[in-house]
């Protein structure tokens, strides 16, 4: 059994974990304040917003627990390729919740559009403003999705004595600045943080729409503006959820990532006259890619040769190379 590490967590994993728990504390405190205040002062709207905040906190809890579990089990040998993709699983789950929220918002907005009722502007507007402030603070704490995952070095290789030569080499280097792979930032995205951030931004976007709609309704009597704002918000949130489901689903199903890495791998192998007959490329975690290559060569090349040639590729953290030699004709 080899002693190499399979830790493929993003560079910002620990920081993102701390930020997510901080936002959960903020949302939980706000939820308790709204529900407690609503019950104390008899405000149904305040209680309703507090219950809404509880769903928001629950979604963020998924992200926080995923960070914590992935960190604690990062070296668990039961996970063949580490826990780097747990964030994508959490992101997928959060995206489904986000889609369900958009459906509920659309349903409620459509009902209010068909059956308009009275709006208590003195309660509704301050609550919407307060919700927006909390979401802005949460977005600031989360910091958005501007982090790129990098690793910290290990380099391991081993072979097997049979007709086909195999090598498992693991590269995990620090990469700073911009290189030829930086154009494809999708490989470095932390989809768990992205999902948490989208929950906050979605809530903030709805708050802005509601504030504008309520102000117009109060000023001009346009009562239909409030449900219309809900419909628009639901459509926008559904669009974000669909994009996140597509991206995280692709990672969970080990879909070959887009970008130039696959073509560059092929070029590196074949520019010496060898043939790359099989290539599997997938994401292991934020900033970490895995690859399995099957190479046919007529020269006396071993897996070490391809190990050395691929060692400089940014983000390529786990490589398996199979080399088959054929006699010269």
N, C-alpha and C positions, 0 to 999 in steps of 0.2 A: 504493500500500500504506500503510495507516495505521500510526502508530507507537505505538499504545496498548499497554498491558501486558495480558497474560492470565495473570497470576499469581494463582491462586485457592487458595493453600495456607492452612491454618488458622493462627490466631494463635500457637498453641503448637507449631508444626511443629518448629522447631529444638530446643526444649527436650525435646519428646517423642523426637526422634531421639537426642539425647544420653542420655536415660534408658534407652532401649531398648538401646543399645550397652553401657551400664553393667551392665544385667541379664544380657546375654549373657556378659560377662566373668565375672560372678559365677557363672552357671550352668556355664560352661566350666571354671572353676577347681574347682567342686564335683564336676563330672563326672570330671575328672582325678584328684581326690583319692579319690573313691569307687572308681573302676576300679583305680587304682594300689594303694590300700590293700587292696582285695579280692584282687588278684593276689598281693600281698605276704603277706597273712595267710591266704590260702586261703578267703576268704568269697565264696561264690557269690551270696549275697543282696546283698552290697555291690556286686559287679560288675553284677548285674542292675539295681540301682537307678541305678548310674552310666550304664548304657546307656539307661535310661528318661530320665535327665536330658539325654542327648544329643538325644533327639527333642524335648524341651522347648526346648533351645537352638536347634535347627534351625528350629522354628516361629517363635521370636522373631527369628531371623535374617531371615526373610521380611519381617517388619515393619520391621526396621532398614534393610535394603536398599531397601525401598520408600520410606522417608523420604529416604534419601540420593539415590536416583535422581530422585525428584520434585523435590528441592531443586536438584540439579545441572542438571536439564533444564527448570526452571520457565519459562525464557524461550525455549525451543526452539520456533521457529515451526512445526515439523512437527506440534505438538500444537495443534489448532485452538482448544480451550478449556483449554489449560494441562494441568498434571499433577495437579490437585487430586483427581481421582478415583482416582489410583493407590493411595492408601491403602485405598479401598474394594475394589479388586481384591485387594490383599494381605490385607485382612480376610476377603474371601470365601474365598481360598485357605486361610487359617488356620482358618476355620470348618469347611471340608471336612476338614482334618487332624484337627481336634478331634472331628468326628463319627466319623472312622475310629478314633481313640484310644478313644472311648466303646465302639465295637463290639468292639475288642480286649479292653478291660477286662471287658465283659459276657461275652465268650466264655471268657476265663480264669476269671472268677468262677463261671460256670455249670459249667465243667469241675471246679473245686474243690468245688463244691456236690454234684456227682454222684459225684466220686471224691475224698473228703477225704483229706488226708495229714497228716503230722506238721509242726508249725510250730516253728522254733527261735526262741522268744520272746526270748532274750537278744540275738539279732542283729536280729530283725525290728522290735522296738519302738524301739530307739535309732535305727535307720535311718529309720523313719517320723517320729520326732520331729525328727531332723536335716533331713529333707526339708521338714517343716512350717516350721521356722525359716528355711530358705533361701527358701521361697515367700513367707513374711511379709515378709522383707527385700526380695524382688523386687517385691512388691505396693507396698511403701512407696516404692521407687525409681520405679516407674512412675507412682504417684500417682493411679491410677484414671482414670475417664473424666469428669472434672469441668471440662473446658476447653471454652470456646466460641470458635470461630474468628471473628476480625474482620480487616478489611483495613486498608490504608493507602492514602490517596487518589489516585485518578486519575479524571478525568471527560472523556469524549471523545464527540463526536458528528460524524457526517457524513451527507450526503444524496446522492441520485442524481437526475439529471435525466431522468425519464420520467413516464408517466402516474400511476403509483403512487409515493408519496413514502415513502422508507425512512430510518430513522435507527437507527444502532447507538450507543447510549450506554452508557457503562460507569461504574458507580458503585462506589466502594470506599472507604467512609468508616469512621472510628473510631466505634464505638458503645459507650458505657459506661453502666452502670446497667441498669435494667430498663425495657423498653418493651413495646408491645403485641404484639411477636412473641416475647418471651422464653418464652411458654408452650410453644412448640413447639421444645424443645431438641434434638429429633432432627435438625433441619437443621444444628445446630452440632456434632454428634457427630463425633469423629475415630474412624472405625470401625477404622482400623489400630491405634491405641492400645487401643481397646476389645477387639480380638481378642487382642492381646498380654496385656492384663490378664486376660482370661477364661482364657487358658492357665494363667497363674499361679494364679488363684483356683480353677480346676478342680483343679489339682494339690494345692492347699492343702486343698480340701474333701475330696478322696480321702484325704489324709494324716490329717485329723481322724477320718474314718470308720474308717480302718484302725487308728489308735491306740486308739479306743474299742473296736472289735471285738476287737483283740488282748488288751486288758486284761480284757475280759469272758471271752474264751476261756481265758485263763490262770487267771483267778480261779474260774470256774464250770465250766470244761470245755466251754463252748459253741463247739465248733469251727466250727459252721455260721455263726457271726457274721462271720467273716473274709470268706467269699465273698458273704454277704448284703450286707456293706458295699460290696463291689465292684459288685454289681448296682445298688444304690441310687446309687452314684457315677456309674455308667455312664448311668443314666437321666437324672440331673440334667445331666450334661455334654452328652448328646444334645439335651436341651431347649434349653440355652444355644446350642449349635451351630446348631440349626434356626432360632432367633430371629435369630442373626447372619447366617446364610445368606439369610434372608428380607429383612433390612434392607439388606445390602450388594448383594444381587441386584437389589433395587428401584432402587438408585442406579445400578448398572451398566447397567440397561436403560432409564434415564431415565424411570422411572415418575413421574407427577405426585405430588409430595409431599402429604401430608395437612396439616392446619392451615388457618389463615385467610388465608394470603397470596393464594391464587387468588381467593377471594371479595372480598378487599380491593382487589386489582388491578381486578377487574370493577367494583366500586363506584366507584373513583376515575375510571375511564373513562366510565362510564354516568351518573354523577350530573349531568352537564351535557347529557344528552340524546343522547349518541353511542351507537353500538352496537359492542360488542366481539364480533366475529364469529368470531374464532379466537384461542385462547390456548394456548401451550405453556410449561410451567413445569417446570424440572428443576434438580437439584443439580449444581453445578460442583466443589464441594469443601466442606470443613467451614466453615460459616458463609457460604457463597457460593451464591446462586441465580441462574439464568439464566432469561430470559423472552423469548418472541416473541409480539407482539401484532399483530393485524390489526383496525383500527378503521375504521368507516364513520361519517362526520360530514357534516352538512348545513351546518356553519359553516365559516368560513375559517380552519381550524386546521391547523397544520403539526406535524411530529414534535417540533419544539422545545417546543410547548405541552405535550405528554404527557411529554416529557423532564423538564420543570420540575415537573410534578405528581407524577411517580414518584420524583424525586430523593431524597425524604426517607424512603423505605421501607428499613428496616433489613434488611441481608442481601441486597438485590437488587443484584448486582454486574455483571450484563451484561444489557442490554435491547436488543432489536431491535423497532422500531415501524414498521408499515406503515399509512399513512393513505390512505383513499379518500374523496374528496369527491363528494357527489351534489347536484344542483341542488335548490333549494327548490321544493316543489310549490305 
